Amino acid sequence: MSLVPIVVEQTNRGERAYDI
């Protein structure tokens, strides 16, 4: 579940780490 907030923060910065 910790991957959800991490991914959101990364995508918010503009770094797409995971395809949502």
HTML snippet that shows the backbone in 3Dmol.js (N, CA, C, O; Angstrom):
<script src="https://3Dmol.org/build/3Dmol-min.js"></script>
<div id="view" style="width:600px;height:400px;position:relative"></div>
<script>
const pdb = `
ATOM      1  N   MET A   1       0.838  -1.208   0.000  1.00  0.00           N
ATOM      2  CA  MET A   1       0.000   0.000   0.000  1.00  0.00           C
ATOM      3  C   MET A   1       0.872   1.256   0.000  1.00  0.00           C
ATOM      4  O   MET A   1       0.401   2.346  -0.325  1.00  0.00           O
ATOM      5  N   SER A   2       2.129   1.098   0.362  1.00  0.00           N
ATOM      6  CA  SER A   2       3.015   2.267   0.403  1.00  0.00           C
ATOM      7  C   SER A   2       3.433   2.666  -1.009  1.00  0.00           C
ATOM      8  O   SER A   2       3.967   3.756  -1.218  1.00  0.00           O
ATOM      9  N   LEU A   3       3.191   1.785  -1.974  1.00  0.00           N
ATOM     10  CA  LEU A   3       3.558   2.106  -3.356  1.00  0.00           C
ATOM     11  C   LEU A   3       2.594   3.113  -3.945  1.00  0.00           C
ATOM     12  O   LEU A   3       2.945   3.861  -4.857  1.00  0.00           O
ATOM     13  N   VAL A   4       1.371   3.130  -3.420  1.00  0.00           N
ATOM     14  CA  VAL A   4       0.352   4.048  -3.958  1.00  0.00           C
ATOM     15  C   VAL A   4       0.747   5.506  -3.743  1.00  0.00           C
ATOM     16  O   VAL A   4       0.771   6.268  -4.709  1.00  0.00           O
ATOM     17  N   PRO A   5       1.057   5.924  -2.514  1.00  0.00           N
ATOM     18  CA  PRO A   5       1.438   7.318  -2.259  1.00  0.00           C
ATOM     19  C   PRO A   5       2.761   7.678  -2.939  1.00  0.00           C
ATOM     20  O   PRO A   5       2.933   8.799  -3.416  1.00  0.00           O
ATOM     21  N   ILE A   6       3.678   6.739  -2.980  1.00  0.00           N
ATOM     22  CA  ILE A   6       4.984   6.992  -3.598  1.00  0.00           C
ATOM     23  C   ILE A   6       4.820   7.275  -5.086  1.00  0.00           C
ATOM     24  O   ILE A   6       5.407   8.216  -5.619  1.00  0.00           O
ATOM     25  N   VAL A   7       4.017   6.452  -5.746  1.00  0.00           N
ATOM     26  CA  VAL A   7       3.787   6.619  -7.182  1.00  0.00           C
ATOM     27  C   VAL A   7       3.105   7.948  -7.453  1.00  0.00           C
ATOM     28  O   VAL A   7       3.442   8.643  -8.412  1.00  0.00           O
ATOM     29  N   VAL A   8       2.146   8.297  -6.609  1.00  0.00           N
ATOM     30  CA  VAL A   8       1.414   9.559  -6.778  1.00  0.00           C
ATOM     31  C   VAL A   8       2.370  10.732  -6.651  1.00  0.00           C
ATOM     32  O   VAL A   8       2.283  11.694  -7.413  1.00  0.00           O
ATOM     33  N   GLU A   9       3.274  10.655  -5.695  1.00  0.00           N
ATOM     34  CA  GLU A   9       4.223  11.758  -5.493  1.00  0.00           C
ATOM     35  C   GLU A   9       5.179  11.871  -6.675  1.00  0.00           C
ATOM     36  O   GLU A   9       5.524  12.978  -7.090  1.00  0.00           O
ATOM     37  N   GLN A  10       5.604  10.746  -7.216  1.00  0.00           N
ATOM     38  CA  GLN A  10       6.524  10.761  -8.348  1.00  0.00           C
ATOM     39  C   GLN A  10       5.843  11.305  -9.589  1.00  0.00           C
ATOM     40  O   GLN A  10       6.431  12.085 -10.337  1.00  0.00           O
ATOM     41  N   THR A  11       4.588  10.889  -9.809  1.00  0.00           N
ATOM     42  CA  THR A  11       3.862  11.347 -10.996  1.00  0.00           C
ATOM     43  C   THR A  11       3.549  12.827 -10.855  1.00  0.00           C
ATOM     44  O   THR A  11       3.470  13.546 -11.850  1.00  0.00           O
ATOM     45  N   ASN A  12       3.370  13.281  -9.629  1.00  0.00           N
ATOM     46  CA  ASN A  12       3.068  14.689  -9.384  1.00  0.00           C
ATOM     47  C   ASN A  12       4.271  15.556  -9.761  1.00  0.00           C
ATOM     48  O   ASN A  12       4.110  16.686 -10.223  1.00  0.00           O
ATOM     49  N   ARG A  13       5.455  15.026  -9.563  1.00  0.00           N
ATOM     50  CA  ARG A  13       6.672  15.784  -9.889  1.00  0.00           C
ATOM     51  C   ARG A  13       6.929  15.751 -11.392  1.00  0.00           C
ATOM     52  O   ARG A  13       7.637  16.604 -11.926  1.00  0.00           O
ATOM     53  N   GLY A  14       6.357  14.774 -12.062  1.00  0.00           N
ATOM     54  CA  GLY A  14       6.565  14.656 -13.504  1.00  0.00           C
ATOM     55  C   GLY A  14       7.394  13.432 -13.847  1.00  0.00           C
ATOM     56  O   GLY A  14       7.704  13.194 -15.014  1.00  0.00           O
ATOM     57  N   GLU A  15       7.756  12.646 -12.824  1.00  0.00           N
ATOM     58  CA  GLU A  15       8.530  11.439 -13.080  1.00  0.00           C
ATOM     59  C   GLU A  15       7.609  10.227 -13.060  1.00  0.00           C
ATOM     60  O   GLU A  15       7.127   9.810 -12.006  1.00  0.00           O
ATOM     61  N   ARG A  16       7.379   9.681 -14.224  1.00  0.00           N
ATOM     62  CA  ARG A  16       6.479   8.528 -14.294  1.00  0.00           C
ATOM     63  C   ARG A  16       7.257   7.254 -13.976  1.00  0.00           C
ATOM     64  O   ARG A  16       8.006   6.744 -14.809  1.00  0.00           O
ATOM     65  N   ALA A  17       7.071   6.759 -12.777  1.00  0.00           N
ATOM     66  CA  ALA A  17       7.769   5.546 -12.382  1.00  0.00           C
ATOM     67  C   ALA A  17       6.895   4.335 -12.696  1.00  0.00           C
ATOM     68  O   ALA A  17       7.400   3.274 -13.066  1.00  0.00           O
ATOM     69  N   TYR A  18       5.593   4.499 -12.548  1.00  0.00           N
ATOM     70  CA  TYR A  18       4.673   3.405 -12.818  1.00  0.00           C
ATOM     71  C   TYR A  18       3.513   3.894 -13.671  1.00  0.00           C
ATOM     72  O   TYR A  18       3.053   5.027 -13.529  1.00  0.00           O
ATOM     73  N   ASP A  19       3.047   3.020 -14.560  1.00  0.00           N
ATOM     74  CA  ASP A  19       1.908   3.377 -15.414  1.00  0.00           C
ATOM     75  C   ASP A  19       0.602   3.173 -14.665  1.00  0.00           C
ATOM     76  O   ASP A  19       0.231   2.037 -14.370  1.00  0.00           O
ATOM     77  N   ILE A  20      -0.095   4.245 -14.356  1.00  0.00           N
ATOM     78  CA  ILE A  20      -1.358   4.129 -13.640  1.00  0.00           C
ATOM     79  C   ILE A  20      -2.516   4.340 -14.606  1.00  0.00           C
ATOM     80  O   ILE A  20      -3.676   4.283 -14.200  1.00  0.00           O
TER      81      ILE A  20
END
`;
const viewer = $3Dmol.createViewer("view");
viewer.addModel(pdb, "pdb");
viewer.setStyle({}, {cartoon: {color: "spectrum"}});
viewer.zoomTo();
viewer.render();
</script>
